[in-house]
Amino acid sequence: MKLSFSKNDTLVVKGVAIIFLVFYHCLSEKSRLMGYDISFFPLTQYQAFYIFESMNVCVGTFAFMSAFGLMRTISYKYLKDGKNTLGAAESTDFLTKRTISLLMAFFIPFVVCTAVSLFVFRHNPYGHGTEFVFNIILDMLGLAGMLGTPMMVGTWWYMSFALIIIGLMPLTVNLYRKYGVGVLIPYLVLPILIDSSFYSGTALTNMTRWLLCIPFGIMFADANVFERMKEKTLFGNKILSKIIKFVVWTALLLGIFWMRKQGWTWKYLYYIISTVLPVVFVYWLYEFVCGIPIINKIFALLGKYSSDIFFMHTFIRAVWFKDFTYSLKYWYAVFGFVMVASLVMAIAADLLRWLIRWGKLTSFLSSKASALSAKLLPPAKEQES
């Protein structure tokens, strides 16, 4: 392939997604405004809520990009030299290393934000005594969203879904390598067999709504779908082709955003559109934004720190400085303060990791845990001659 969905492209997409995430969490509905009267000029409040609520496409974008990136990693590390599927050893190595990597990335923001919240702002959702210890451990391990136990901030539910994505990757990759597009069947059929109302937006939960992003991320990464689409030139004219593609894909993207708001979509297609929308959104960014100079560098910078911004931004707007944040009165001031403060905290967290050699510790723990897991596996059967 001439083109490649590069690491920088991934950072650009994540940078846009984290901007959307901050807008969504800060300004998407009246209950998020902490009782303050926020000016959305030149928009009406209704128009602003409509736009900012639509920005929760960011969640599906992160889910899709996680599966997409993990598939590229699996292909590079485990599926080479003619190997088509993941065996027990490869699956165990992948699951162990990715889980530890995720939890170690979460650990420092968790400790810092939890300590400040508990001891400075007296924010304690965990309870007391044994209950406190139990709940804080589950939250630290990313299990609270899955088990329904208290979280320091509600947005940390995504840690549980990130673990689900990692956990389902080996099985889904093997199904895809064996059955191709047929990998979609269990993701489309099994849920509705378990719950006939599954496809309704009211029946979906944070742990189920974006499941379909997993096989789609795998397929698009393995088949280089985005690269093939971007390479496609219409009528042999690159400029004309770009203009036509921009008009068509922008209209399609806006149309899907509109469809998502309709009652019939909510009732019958919410599960499907929760994946289709972020997939089209990612392609649109890759085709029309990732190559723009300067702008792509800004988005890539935000993408680099997107995980830490996600981990910590809710503390700025809803726990530590909620009154100050929304007393700023104007929507752009609220967003700007939360975005800048979160970015500063994210950079500080990254600097702390560098100072204490956190990356080396993560690599050490990953390798040791992987070796231990390998020893616990039953010995591989020798092939008969």
C-alpha positions in Angstrom: 0.0 0.0 0.0 1.2 3.5 -0.8 -0.7 5.0 2.1 -0.6 3.9 5.7 -2.9 4.9 8.6 0.1 6.0 10.6 0.7 6.5 14.2 0.5 10.3 13.6 -2.9 9.8 11.9 -4.0 7.9 15.0 -2.9 10.7 17.2 -4.8 13.3 15.1 -8.0 11.2 15.3 -7.6 10.8 19.1 -6.9 14.6 19.4 -10.2 15.5 17.7 -12.0 12.8 19.7 -10.7 14.2 23.0 -11.8 17.7 22.1 -15.3 16.3 21.4 -15.2 14.4 24.7 -14.5 17.6 26.7 -17.2 19.5 24.9 -19.7 16.6 25.4 -19.0 16.2 29.1 -18.9 20.0 29.8 -21.8 21.4 27.8 -24.1 18.8 26.3 -27.1 19.1 28.6 -28.5 21.4 31.3 -27.7 19.0 34.2 -24.0 19.3 33.4 -23.9 23.1 33.9 -24.0 22.8 37.7 -26.9 25.2 37.9 -25.1 28.1 36.2 -26.6 30.1 33.3 -24.1 29.6 30.5 -24.1 31.8 27.4 -23.9 29.8 24.1 -23.9 32.8 21.8 -24.2 32.8 18.8 -26.2 29.6 19.3 -29.3 29.1 21.3 -29.1 26.7 24.2 -31.1 24.1 22.3 -28.8 24.3 19.3 -25.7 24.1 21.5 -27.0 21.0 23.4 -27.9 19.4 20.0 -24.4 19.9 18.7 -22.4 19.1 21.9 -24.5 16.0 22.7 -23.7 14.7 19.2 -20.1 14.9 20.1 -20.3 11.7 22.1 -19.3 10.0 18.8 -15.9 10.3 20.6 -16.7 7.2 22.7 -17.2 5.0 19.7 -14.2 6.6 18.0 -12.0 5.6 20.9 -13.4 2.1 21.0 -13.0 1.6 17.2 -9.5 3.0 17.3 -8.6 0.8 20.2 -9.6 -2.4 18.3 -8.0 -1.0 15.1 -4.7 -0.3 16.8 -4.7 -3.6 18.7 -5.3 -5.5 15.4 -2.3 -3.8 13.8 -0.2 -4.7 16.9 -1.4 -8.3 16.7 -0.7 -8.6 13.0 2.8 -7.1 13.5 3.8 -9.2 16.6 1.9 -12.4 16.4 0.5 -13.1 12.9 3.6 -13.3 10.8 5.6 -15.9 8.9 2.4 -17.4 7.6 0.6 -17.7 10.9 -3.1 -17.1 10.5 -4.6 -17.3 14.0 -3.6 -16.7 17.6 -2.7 -19.8 19.6 -3.1 -20.1 23.4 0.5 -18.8 24.0 0.1 -15.7 21.7 -3.4 -14.9 23.2 -2.1 -15.2 26.7 0.9 -13.0 26.0 -1.3 -10.4 24.3 -3.9 -10.3 27.0 -1.3 -10.1 29.8 0.8 -7.4 28.3 -2.1 -5.2 27.1 -4.0 -5.5 30.4 -0.9 -4.5 32.4 -0.1 -1.7 30.0 -3.6 -0.3 30.3 -3.7 -0.5 34.1 -0.2 1.0 34.5 -1.2 3.9 32.3 -4.2 4.5 34.5 -2.4 4.0 37.9 -0.7 7.4 38.3 -3.8 9.5 37.3 -5.8 7.3 39.6 -3.6 7.7 42.6 -3.1 11.4 42.2 -6.7 12.3 41.4 -8.1 10.0 44.1 -5.7 11.3 46.8 -6.5 14.9 46.0 -10.2 14.3 45.9 -10.2 12.3 49.2 -7.9 14.4 51.3 -8.3 17.9 49.8 -11.8 18.1 48.5 -13.4 15.4 50.8 -14.9 13.7 47.9 -15.4 10.0 48.9 -17.9 7.9 46.9 -16.3 4.6 48.1 -17.8 4.3 51.6 -15.8 3.5 54.7 -13.9 0.6 56.3 -13.8 -2.7 54.4 -16.3 -1.3 51.8 -13.9 1.6 51.1 -10.9 -0.8 50.5 -13.0 -3.1 48.3 -14.4 -0.4 46.1 -11.2 1.6 45.7 -9.4 -1.6 44.6 -12.1 -2.4 42.0 -12.0 1.1 40.7 -8.2 1.0 40.4 -8.3 -2.2 38.5 -10.9 -0.8 36.1 -13.6 -3.2 37.1 -16.0 -0.8 38.8 -17.9 0.1 35.6 -18.4 -3.6 34.8 -19.5 -4.6 38.3 -21.5 -1.5 39.1 -19.5 -0.5 42.2 -18.7 3.1 43.1 -16.2 5.1 41.0 -14.3 8.2 41.9 -15.8 9.8 38.8 -18.4 8.3 36.5 -16.4 8.7 33.3 -14.0 6.0 34.5 -16.5 3.4 33.4 -14.6 3.3 30.1 -11.8 1.5 31.8 -14.1 -1.5 32.1 -15.0 -1.3 28.5 -11.3 -1.0 27.5 -10.7 -4.2 29.4 -13.6 -5.9 27.5 -12.1 -4.8 24.2 -8.7 -6.3 25.1 -10.4 -9.5 26.4 -12.4 -10.1 23.2 -9.6 -9.3 20.8 -7.9 -12.8 20.5 -11.2 -14.6 20.0 -12.6 -12.1 17.6 -9.4 -12.0 15.6 -9.4 -15.8 15.2 -13.1 -15.8 14.2 -12.3 -13.1 11.6 -9.3 -15.0 10.2 -11.4 -18.1 9.8 -14.7 -16.7 8.7 -14.0 -13.2 7.4 -17.1 -10.9 7.5 -18.9 -13.8 9.3 -17.2 -12.5 12.5 -20.0 -10.0 12.6 -22.7 -12.7 13.2 -22.0 -13.3 16.9 -21.9 -9.6 17.5 -25.2 -9.0 15.6 -27.2 -12.1 16.4 -26.2 -13.3 19.9 -27.1 -10.1 21.7 -30.7 -10.1 20.4 -31.1 -13.8 21.2 -30.3 -12.9 24.8 -32.4 -9.7 25.0 -35.0 -9.0 22.3 -34.9 -5.3 23.1 -31.1 -5.2 22.7 -31.0 -2.9 19.7 -33.0 -0.2 21.4 -31.1 2.7 22.7 -32.9 2.4 26.0 -31.7 -1.2 26.4 -28.0 -0.6 25.6 -25.5 0.0 28.4 -22.0 1.5 28.4 -20.7 -2.1 28.4 -22.7 -3.2 25.3 -23.4 -0.2 23.1 -20.0 -0.1 21.3 -19.3 -3.8 21.1 -19.7 -3.8 17.3 -16.7 -1.5 17.1 -14.4 -4.4 17.9 -15.0 -6.6 14.8 -15.2 -3.5 12.6 -11.9 -2.2 14.0 -10.3 -5.6 13.3 -11.6 -5.8 9.7 -10.7 -2.3 8.8 -7.2 -2.6 10.2 -6.5 -6.0 8.6 -7.8 -5.2 5.1 -6.4 -1.6 5.0 -9.9 -0.3 4.2 -9.2 3.3 5.0 -6.0 3.4 3.0 -7.8 1.8 0.0 -10.6 4.3 0.2 -8.2 7.2 0.4 -6.2 6.0 -2.5 -9.3 5.8 -4.7 -9.3 8.6 -7.3 -12.4 9.4 -9.2 -12.3 10.3 -12.9 -8.5 10.2 -12.8 -8.4 13.8 -11.4 -7.0 14.1 -7.8 -8.4 17.6 -7.2 -11.9 16.9 -8.6 -11.9 13.6 -6.8 -11.0 15.2 -3.5 -13.8 17.8 -3.9 -16.4 15.2 -4.8 -15.3 12.9 -1.9 -15.5 15.8 0.5 -19.0 16.7 -0.5 -20.3 13.1 -0.5 -18.6 12.0 2.7 -19.5 15.2 4.6 -23.1 14.9 3.6 -23.1 11.2 4.6 -21.5 12.0 8.0 -23.9 14.8 8.7 -26.8 12.6 7.6 -25.8 9.9 10.1 -25.5 12.5 12.8 -29.0 13.5 12.0 -30.3 9.9 11.8 -28.9 9.2 15.2 -31.2 11.8 16.8 -34.4 10.3 15.3 -36.7 8.2 17.4 -36.9 5.3 15.0 -33.1 5.1 14.9 -33.0 5.1 18.7 -35.6 2.3 18.8 -34.3 0.0 16.1 -30.8 0.9 14.9 -29.0 2.5 17.9 -26.5 -0.4 18.3 -25.7 -0.3 14.6 -25.4 3.4 14.2 -23.2 3.7 17.3 -20.5 1.9 15.3 -21.3 3.2 11.8 -21.1 6.8 12.9 -17.6 6.6 14.4 -16.3 4.5 11.5 -17.4 7.2 9.0 -16.1 9.9 11.3 -12.7 8.3 11.5 -12.5 7.9 7.7 -13.6 11.6 7.2 -10.8 12.8 9.6 -8.2 10.5 7.9 -9.2 11.7 4.4 -9.7 15.4 5.0 -8.0 16.5 8.3 -4.9 14.3 9.0 -3.0 15.8 6.1 -3.6 19.5 7.0 -0.3 21.1 8.1 -0.1 22.8 11.5 -3.7 21.8 12.4 -2.7 18.1 12.4 0.2 18.8 14.7 -2.1 20.5 17.2 -4.5 17.6 17.1 -1.7 15.1 17.3 -0.4 16.8 20.4 -3.8 16.5 22.1 -4.0 12.9 20.9 -0.7 12.1 22.5 -2.1 13.1 25.9 -5.7 12.1 25.2 -5.7 9.2 27.7 -4.6 11.3 30.6 -6.9 14.1 29.6 -9.7 11.6 29.7 -8.7 10.2 33.0 -8.5 13.7 34.7 -10.8 16.2 33.0 -13.9 15.3 35.0 -12.1 16.2 38.2 -11.6 19.8 36.8 -15.2 20.3 35.8 -17.2 18.3 38.3 -15.2 17.7 41.5 -12.4 20.2 42.2 -13.3 23.4 40.4 -16.9 23.0 39.3 -18.1 26.4 40.6 -15.1 28.2 39.1 -15.5 26.4 35.8 -19.1 27.2 35.2 -18.9 30.7 36.7 -16.8 31.6 33.6 -20.3 32.1 31.9 -19.4 31.6 28.3 -19.3 28.1 26.6 -15.9 28.7 25.0 -14.4 29.8 28.4 -15.7 26.7 30.1 -14.3 24.5 27.4 -11.0 26.4 27.2 -10.4 26.2 31.0 -11.2 22.5 31.3 -9.2 21.6 28.1 -6.1 23.6 29.1 -6.1 22.6 32.7 -6.5 18.9 31.7 -3.7 19.2 29.2 -1.4 20.7 31.8 -2.2 17.9 34.2 -1.7 15.3 31.5 1.7 16.7 30.6 2.7 16.7 34.3 1.6 13.1 34.6 3.6 12.2 31.6 6.7 14.0 33.0 6.3 12.2 36.3 6.2 8.9 34.5 9.4 9.8 32.7 11.2 10.9 35.9 10.4 7.7 37.8 11.0 5.5 34.7 7.4 4.3 34.7 7.8 2.9 31.2 10.6 0.6 32.2 8.7 -0.6 35.2 5.7 -1.3 32.9 7.8 -3.3 30.5 9.4 -5.2 33.3 6.1 -6.1 34.8 4.6 -7.0 31.5 7.4 -9.4 30.6 7.5 -11.0 34.0 3.7 -11.5 34.0 3.7 -12.8 30.5 6.4 -15.3 31.4 4.5 -16.4 34.4 1.3 -16.8 32.4 3.1 -18.9 29.8 4.3 -21.3 32.5 0.8 -21.8 33.7 -0.4 -22.9 30.2 -0.6 -26.6 29.5 2.3 -27.8 27.3 1.6 -27.6 23.6 0.8 -30.9 21.9 3.6 -32.1 19.6 2.5 -32.5 16.0 2.4 -36.1 14.8 5.0 -36.9 12.2 
